[in-house]
Structure formats: C-alpha cells, structure tokens
Amino acid sequence: MRLFDGYVHGQISRREFLDGAAKITASATAAAALFASLSPDYALAQQVDPDDKSINTSYKKYSSPKGAGVMNGYYARPAVIQHKLPAVVVIHENRGLNPYIEDVARRLAVAGFIAFAPDALTPLGGYPGNDDDGRALQAKRDSAEMVEDFAAAVEFVGNHPDCSGKVGSVGFCFGGGVSLQLAVRMPTLAAAVAYYGRHPSAADAKSIKAPLMMHHGGLDERVNASWPDFEKALQAAGANYVSYLYADANHGFHNDTTPRFDEQAAALSWQRTTKFFAEYLDLSD
C-alpha cells in the first residue's frame, strides 16, 4: 500500500511502482496484476444512480476570474425544492472530476443538499476518462490557481437561486487539503470537512472561522504526521473542530472504487459528515 500511495500522489512513476512491486512479488506479471487490482473500478461508483428521479443533475459553467477563467462543475440537487437549500462544494482528489466524486455529489443531493463538484481539469479539457491521465493532467496545473477555482465555486453556488447562501466544503485527499485551505481563506464558509487531506500550517489555524470536521485513516502515516502540530494550533486558536481516527483504515478509505475502501469507516464517516453539514448549514430551515 505504501508503494501504491507513492504512485497515487505523484512521488513515483508508474514504471517505478511496477519495478518496486516486481521486487516484492518476484514477477513482472504479478506486479502488473497487483497494479490492476489496486486501480479504481468505477462500475462500483453507483451508490446513487445518475438517473435517480429524486434528484436533478447537470453540468454548469462558472467564472473563476482569479483562477483559470471559465470552469465546469457537476451540479446535483433534490428534484423537488420547497425552499432554498444549503450547498456543499465537493472537491476531488488529484485526478479530476471522476465518477466517484460525481456519485458523492449525488449522495449529498439525496441527503437534501445542493452539491457542486468542480473539475480542476477544465482548462486542460476536463477529466479525461481515466485516473492515470487525470493525475498527469492535474500535475500540470498550478496549485494556487486551483484553490482560486474552488473558492470561486463556493461563491458561485452560494449565489445560485436555489441556494440559501450557506455553503460548506468537503474534499478527499488533495481535495481534503483544499477544503481546509478554503476554511483558512474564506471567513464566509459555513463548514468544512476534510478526508485525509493535507493540513494547513500551524500559523494558518488562527484564520479559520468555519467549524471543521476531519477524518483520518489510522494507517495513513504520511498525512497523520502533521496532525498533532495542527491540532495544537487549532486548540490554541479556540477553533471549533472535531477529528475522527479510523484505526484500521488506510488513506483513501472513503473511495468505494478501490481496494483501500473500508466499508465500515466510510459509512460511519459519511453519517458524521452529513449530520455535521445538516447542523452547521441549517438544512432544516
């Protein structure tokens, strides 16, 4: 898993992963089979059918003047709206708007929220249909510019006629780190959830006004290494936060399309996430 984690996060190339796996498995064929078994199967990313009649989905363009200009995102909401609803910006991993993230948006819509999932790969043609190419494309984008694009998405959905003006964010891996960065830089953000995302610097903790929820996999040594310092800074700043550690779960445990998926941890964390948003985004209003 550590070797694959290095590949997924751009620390080693696919060839370096296969060479390393071949040393472990003593076979190039076995290494290739291992790589295939660890790769996502998006046939599994269908917890909510795209044609579910209880929700409406579409792709919407929005303006990101400080970022890439014109961006595209996946918009999902309940089919019947009796009053304006709070919204959640869903921030993908380091590979673009793939089917798993679109399904997460639909899950939020089924739970009663507006969900908007931008595609950071829009300037490069959008998610290319597979994660390997998506990962390579996203590595070409400027990280600060991408944060601007997601911040613009918060503004866009918050001003949408369907929206109550209350907006939160949830992100996974790269997106978890961006969700926390939005909390640092956007005092109007109503709540932020991060799944195994990179923590901001300790100095940034004092700028966070939004309530935070963080989910960490107990086996995720890379991300967890910076948590103690960040938590101390949050405590010193008097921040409103809660953090959960899922002891036997790995990095990426919420993604149900990969072998790193942990069904129990994913279900419990999602239950906590939707309850958190319902409270801080005023879903019942």
Long-range contacts (C-beta under 8 A, 24 or more apart in sequence): 1-219, 1-250, 1-260, 4-35, 4-38, 5-222, 5-251, 8-94, 8-135, 8-252, 9-94, 9-173, 9-222, 10-94, 10-135, 10-139, 14-132, 37-259, 38-258, 38-259, 38-260, 39-131, 39-258, 40-98, 40-100, 40-131, 40-255, 40-257, 40-258, 41-257, 41-258, 42-98, 42-99, 42-100, 42-257, 44-256, 44-257, 45-98, 45-99, 45-100, 45-102, 45-103, 45-256, 45-257, 46-103, 47-103, 47-106, 47-107, 47-256, 48-103, 48-106, 48-107, 48-109, 48-110, 50-102, 50-106, 52-106, 52-110, 53-79, 54-78, 54-79, 54-110, 55-79, 55-106, 55-109, 55-110, 56-109, 57-105, 57-106, 57-109, 60-116, 62-118, 62-152, 62-153, 62-156, 63-152, 63-156, 64-148, 64-149, 64-152, 64-153, 65-152, 66-148, 66-151, 66-152, 67-145, 67-146, 67-147, 67-148, 67-149, 67-151, 67-152, 68-122, 68-123, 68-141, 68-145, 68-148, 68-149, 69-123, 70-122, 71-118, 71-119, 71-122, 71-123, 71-149, 71-152, 71-153, 72-118, 72-119, 72-122, 72-126, 73-97, 73-116, 73-117, 73-118, 73-119, 73-153, 74-101, 74-102, 74-105, 74-115, 74-116, 74-117, 74-119, 75-105, 75-114, 75-115, 75-116, 75-157, 76-105, 76-106, 76-108, 76-109, 76-114, 76-115, 76-116, 76-117, 77-109, 77-113, 77-114, 77-115, 77-162, 78-109, 78-110, 78-112, 81-162, 83-164, 83-285, 84-161, 84-162, 84-163, 84-164, 84-165, 85-112, 85-113, 85-114, 85-162, 85-163, 85-164, 85-283, 86-113, 86-114, 86-163, 86-164, 86-166, 86-167, 86-168, 86-190, 86-277, 86-281, 86-282, 86-283, 87-113, 87-114, 87-115, 87-116, 87-157, 87-158, 87-160, 87-162, 87-163, 87-164, 87-166, 87-167, 87-168, 87-281, 88-113, 88-114, 88-115, 88-116, 88-167, 88-168, 88-169, 88-170, 88-277, 88-281, 89-115, 89-116, 89-117, 89-118, 89-150, 89-153, 89-154, 89-157, 89-167, 89-168, 89-169, 89-170, 89-182, 90-115, 90-116, 90-117, 90-169, 90-170, 90-171, 90-175, 91-117, 91-118, 91-150, 91-169, 91-170, 91-171, 91-172, 91-174, 91-175, 91-176, 91-178, 91-179, 92-117, 92-119, 92-120, 92-171, 92-172, 92-174, 92-175, 93-172, 93-173, 93-174, 93-175, 93-252, 93-255, 94-135, 94-138, 94-139, 94-173, 94-174, 95-127, 95-131, 95-134, 95-135, 95-138, 96-120, 96-121, 96-126, 96-127, 96-128, 96-134, 96-137, 96-138, 97-121, 97-126, 97-127, 98-127, 98-131, 98-134, 99-257, 100-255, 100-256, 100-257, 101-172, 101-175, 104-170, 104-172, 107-270, 108-170, 108-274, 108-277, 111-274, 111-278, 112-278, 112-283, 113-277, 113-281, 113-283, 114-157, 114-160, 114-162, 114-163, 116-153, 116-156, 116-157, 118-149, 118-150, 118-153, 120-146, 120-149, 120-150, 122-149, 138-174, 146-178, 147-178, 147-181, 147-182, 147-185, 150-178, 150-182, 151-182, 151-185, 151-186, 154-182, 154-186, 154-188, 154-189, 158-188, 164-281, 164-282, 164-285, 166-190, 166-281, 166-282, 167-281, 168-192, 168-193, 168-210, 168-277, 168-280, 168-281, 169-193, 170-194, 170-195, 170-273, 170-277, 171-195, 171-197, 172-196, 172-197, 172-252, 172-254, 172-255, 173-197, 173-251, 173-252, 174-198, 176-214, 180-208, 180-212, 180-214, 183-208, 183-209, 183-210, 183-212, 184-208, 186-210, 190-280, 190-281, 191-276, 191-277, 191-280, 191-281, 193-273, 193-276, 193-277, 195-254, 195-269, 196-220, 196-223, 196-251, 196-252, 196-253, 197-223, 198-223, 198-226, 199-223, 199-226, 199-227, 199-229, 199-230, 200-230, 201-230, 202-229, 202-230, 202-232, 202-233, 203-233, 204-233, 205-230, 205-233, 205-234, 205-236, 205-237, 205-239, 206-233, 206-236, 206-237, 208-234, 208-237, 208-239, 210-240, 210-280, 211-240, 211-241, 211-276, 211-280, 212-239, 212-240, 212-241, 212-242, 213-241, 213-242, 213-243, 213-244, 213-272, 213-273, 213-276, 214-241, 214-242, 214-243, 214-244, 215-243, 215-244, 215-246, 215-254, 215-269, 215-272, 215-273, 216-243, 216-244, 216-245, 216-246, 217-245, 217-246, 217-249, 217-250, 217-251, 217-252, 217-253, 217-262, 217-265, 218-245, 218-246, 218-247, 218-248, 218-249, 219-248, 219-249, 219-250, 219-251, 220-249, 220-250, 220-251, 222-251, 223-251, 242-276, 244-269, 244-272
